[in-house]
Amino acid sequence: MAHVAKALGVPVGIFIGAMALLSSCALAQEMLNISILTGAEGGTYHRFGRDIGAVVKKICSADIEVRASQGSIDNLGRLRSEPFAQLAIVQQDTLDYVLVSKGRSPTIQNWVSSFRYVAPLYREEVHIIVRRDAGLRTLGDLAGKRVAVGEPRSGTNLTATVILDRAGLRAGIKEIEIGAREGILSLVGPRSGARVDAVFYVAGQPVPLLSGVDPEITSRQLAQLSFASIPENPAPHLYAPAELTRSTYPWLDRSVETVSARAVLITYDFKSGQCENVAMVARLIADNLDELRRTGHEKWRDVDLGASVHGWQQSPCVVKHMSTPIAACRFLNQREPLANCRRACDPRGNALECLFCQDKAELLNRRR
């Protein structure tokens, strides 16, 4: 296991922890309802999901459920195990992590053979948020500090671990596994939670949390903040150079060098009705990309649908329907028996009740 972790540059501890998480996932069910797993509310993933949903609503008069999550690692597990989940947004470095781990776990081997990408999206920047008066200007200044590295199942957590480890800093800092919002609130005012000196947050700029949208993180609080730079890329095979500027964050006191990872929209390798559903969503994104760039999050302007997703196959459904006509919206019409299974198939509910509901709705023939 250690040599696989080394191949990606991920410390063995986080590698083992992720294995335990991944091995607990069950098989997903194939349903006609569509949902997309995103990230925390207020983040770029969640906004992208809402933007995609808005296009589907406008063209098809139907809804895609946008589900919040802890982030990339959480999304991978839920895409494989959660009913009514067909799409997910994840970081490409997390996909790389899965790819190099396939020989160490049958579960992950199954993931590699079962997941496909729908479309490469945008590059998301690594934000290291600090107080402006703290004197923390670069990644190296975090030595000995308390650093919020993201929630345990988030892509931010994996990215922060890789960057800190490659920079030789991980052994000397105190990692606090909390989300970006809680970490930022710890920086700008007295809170009952964990005190931190810096906050990692991987998201496409401009991040709503850092744009004055949150009522507790207003322009007054933002004026107290800055970013620590990453002047030297600690993992060039995983990340590309990037920059955070005042044109994106007007409260920022200077331009800051950082790195970025690509966000990717992925799916399961569906074979029947959901194949058409996934292809339809991909086609709607491609056909309406100009509108998404006008009306959606600013990062739609950076989306490159032709970018490479190294090591992963694009969904055959998407490949087929990008060059041939597709009956848009045909598979989005929800049938009442299926919709009635939503309560029974809540992830927090009883799995047997969920299966029984599906059987009563005569959906056995739709399972993989």
Residue pairs with C-beta under 8 A, 6 or more apart in sequence:
1 12
1 15
1 16
1 19
1 104
2 12
4 15
4 100
4 101
4 103
4 104
5 11
5 12
5 14
5 15
7 100
8 96
8 97
8 100
8 101
8 162
8 238
9 162
9 165
9 166
9 235
9 237
9 238
10 97
10 158
10 161
10 162
10 165
11 161
11 165
11 170
14 157
14 158
14 161
15 101
17 152
18 73
18 97
18 101
18 158
19 101
19 104
19 105
19 108
21 73
21 77
21 153
22 76
22 77
22 105
22 107
22 108
22 111
23 105
23 107
24 77
25 77
25 80
25 81
25 107
26 80
26 81
26 351
27 80
27 81
27 368
28 79
28 80
28 81
28 82
28 83
28 85
28 268
29 83
29 84
29 345
29 354
29 358
29 363
29 367
30 270
30 272
30 273
30 274
30 366
30 367
30 368
31 83
31 84
31 86
31 274
31 338
31 363
31 366
32 273
32 274
32 277
32 331
32 332
32 333
32 334
32 335
32 338
33 65
33 84
33 334
33 338
33 339
33 342
34 56
34 64
34 65
34 84
34 86
34 87
34 277
34 281
34 332
35 64
35 65
35 66
35 67
35 84
35 85
35 86
35 87
36 49
36 52
36 53
36 64
36 65
36 66
36 67
36 85
36 86
36 87
36 88
36 89
37 67
37 69
37 74
37 75
37 78
37 79
37 82
37 85
37 87
37 88
37 89
38 45
38 46
38 48
38 49
38 66
38 67
38 68
38 69
38 75
38 88
38 89
39 45
39 46
39 68
39 69
39 70
39 71
39 75
39 89
39 154
39 203
40 46
40 68
40 69
40 70
40 71
40 179
40 180
40 181
41 68
42 181
42 208
42 209
42 213
42 214
43 180
43 203
43 207
43 208
43 209
44 124
44 203
44 204
44 207
44 208
44 263
44 297
44 299
45 71
45 89
45 203
45 263
46 66
46 68
47 208
47 296
47 297
48 89
48 121
48 263
48 296
48 297
48 299
48 300
49 64
49 66
49 67
49 89
50 66
51 292
51 295
51 296
51 297
51 300
52 64
52 281
52 284
52 285
52 292
53 63
53 64
53 65
53 66
54 295
54 296
55 284
55 285
55 288
55 291
55 292
56 62
56 63
56 64
56 281
56 284
56 332
57 63
57 64
59 284
59 288
59 328
59 329
60 284
60 328
60 329
60 332
61 329
62 329
62 332
62 333
62 334
64 281
65 84
67 78
67 85
69 75
69 78
69 153
70 151
70 152
70 153
70 154
70 179
71 91
71 150
71 151
71 153
71 154
71 155
71 156
71 157
72 89
72 90
72 91
72 94
72 154
72 155
72 158
73 94
73 152
73 153
73 154
73 155
73 157
73 158
74 151
74 153
74 154
75 88
75 89
75 90
76 88
76 90
76 94
76 98
76 111
76 115
77 153
78 85
78 88
78 347
79 85
79 86
79 87
79 88
79 115
79 266
79 267
79 268
80 111
80 114
80 115
80 268
81 347
82 347
83 341
83 345
83 347
83 354
84 342
84 345
86 267
86 268
86 270
86 274
86 277
86 278
87 118
87 265
87 266
87 267
87 278
87 281
88 265
88 266
88 267
89 121
89 263
89 264
89 265
89 266
90 155
90 263
90 264
90 266
91 124
91 155
91 158
91 159
91 202
91 261
91 262
91 263
91 264
92 120
92 261
92 262
92 263
92 264
92 309
92 310
93 155
93 158
93 159
93 162
93 238
93 239
93 261
94 155
94 158
95 117
95 264
95 266
95 309
95 311
95 312
96 238
96 310
96 311
97 158
98 108
98 111
98 112
98 115
99 112
99 311
99 312
101 108
102 108
102 109
102 111
102 112
103 109
113 269
114 268
114 269
115 266
115 267
115 268
115 269
115 312
116 266
116 267
116 268
116 269
116 312
116 313
116 314
116 315
116 316
116 318
117 264
117 265
117 266
117 267
117 309
117 312
117 313
117 314
117 315
118 265
118 266
118 267
118 278
118 281
118 282
118 314
118 315
118 318
119 264
119 265
119 282
119 285
119 286
119 303
119 305
119 318
120 262
120 263
120 264
120 265
120 303
120 304
120 305
120 306
120 307
120 308
120 309
121 262
121 263
121 264
121 265
121 299
121 303
122 204
122 262
122 263
122 299
122 300
122 302
122 303
122 304
123 204
123 240
123 242
123 260
123 261
123 262
123 263
123 302
124 202
124 203
124 204
124 260
124 261
124 262
124 263
124 299
125 202
125 203
125 204
125 205
125 242
125 244
125 258
125 259
125 260
126 159
126 163
126 200
126 201
126 202
126 230
126 239
126 242
126 258
126 259
126 260
126 261
127 180
127 199
127 200
127 201
127 202
127 203
127 205
127 207
127 210
127 227
127 244
127 258
128 139
128 142
128 198
128 199
128 200
128 227
128 228
128 229
128 230
128 258
129 180
129 183
129 184
129 187
129 198
129 199
129 200
129 201
129 210
129 225
129 226
129 227
130 136
130 187
130 197
130 198
130 199
130 225
130 226
130 227
130 228
131 187
131 188
131 197
131 224
131 225
131 226
132 223
132 224
132 225
132 226
132 253
133 224
134 197
135 141
136 142
136 145
136 197
136 198
136 228
137 226
137 228
137 229
138 228
138 229
138 230
138 231
139 163
139 167
139 169
139 228
139 229
139 230
139 231
139 234
140 167
140 169
141 228
142 164
142 169
142 173
142 197
142 198
142 228
143 169
143 172
143 173
144 172
144 173
145 173
145 174
145 197
145 198
146 173
146 174
146 176
146 194
146 195
146 196
146 197
146 198
147 160
147 164
147 173
147 174
147 175
147 176
147 196
147 197
147 198
147 199
147 200
148 176
148 177
148 178
148 179
148 180
148 182
148 183
148 186
148 194
148 196
148 198
148 199
148 200
149 156
149 157
149 160
149 161
149 164
149 175
149 176
149 177
149 200
150 156
150 157
150 159
150 160
150 177
150 178
150 179
150 180
150 200
150 201
150 202
151 157
151 177
151 178
151 179
152 177
154 179
155 202
155 261
156 180
156 200
156 201
156 202
156 203
157 177
159 200
159 202
159 261
160 175
160 200
160 202
161 170
161 175
162 234
162 235
162 238
163 200
163 230
163 234
163 235
163 239
163 259
164 170
164 173
164 175
166 234
166 235
167 234
176 183
176 194
176 196
178 186
178 193
178 194
178 196
180 199
180 200
180 201
180 203
180 207
180 209
181 209
181 214
181 217
182 191
182 193
182 194
183 196
183 199
183 201
184 199
184 209
184 210
184 217
184 221
184 225
185 191
185 193
185 216
185 217
186 193
186 194
186 195
186 196
186 199
187 196
187 199
187 224
187 225
188 217
188 221
188 224
188 225
189 221
198 228
201 207
201 209
202 261
204 263
204 297
204 298
204 299
204 302
205 244
205 248
205 249
205 298
205 299
206 248
206 249
206 298
208 214
209 217
210 217
210 222
210 225
210 249
211 249
212 218
212 219
212 222
219 251
222 249
222 251
223 251
225 251
226 252
226 253
226 254
226 256
227 244
227 252
227 256
227 258
228 256
229 256
229 257
229 258
230 257
230 258
230 259
231 257
233 239
233 240
233 241
233 259
234 259
235 259
238 261
239 259
239 260
239 261
240 259
240 260
240 261
241 257
241 258
241 259
241 260
242 257
242 258
242 259
242 260
243 255
243 256
243 257
243 258
244 252
244 255
244 256
244 258
245 252
245 255
245 256
246 252
246 254
246 255
262 307
262 309
264 309
264 312
265 282
265 285
266 312
267 278
267 315
268 274
269 315
269 316
270 277
270 278
270 315
270 317
271 368
272 366
273 331
273 366
274 331
275 315
275 316
275 317
276 317
276 321
276 326
276 327
276 330
276 331
277 331
277 332
278 315
278 317
278 318
279 315
279 317
279 318
279 320
279 321
279 326
280 321
280 326
280 327
280 328
280 329
280 330
280 331
280 332
282 315
282 317
282 318
282 321
282 322
283 321
283 322
283 326
283 328
284 328
285 292
285 305
286 305
286 322
289 300
289 303
289 305
292 300
292 303
293 300
293 301
293 303
337 360
337 361
337 362
337 363
338 361
338 363
340 357
340 361
341 354
341 357
341 358
341 361
343 349
344 350
344 353
344 354
344 356
344 357
345 354
345 357
345 358
358 364
358 367
